[in-house]
């Protein structure tokens, strides 16, 4: 029963987030119409900000994965060796 209730709530939540109200849909640019609520981008600087943050996120993700896979610490007195032993 608990799984059923959670499933119904998730389905309703997803459905409500997909359907935009007519006012929001009218104010959006064509690429975002029907996807998001609220006012559309106010200027081209909004796109610059989104692209800059996207690049920063990708850069951070790449280096996080890189340093998790190969930390590069070779010193035998490093704390990771006391934990791994």
Order of alpha helices (4+ residues) and beta strands (2+ residues): alpha-alpha-alpha-alpha
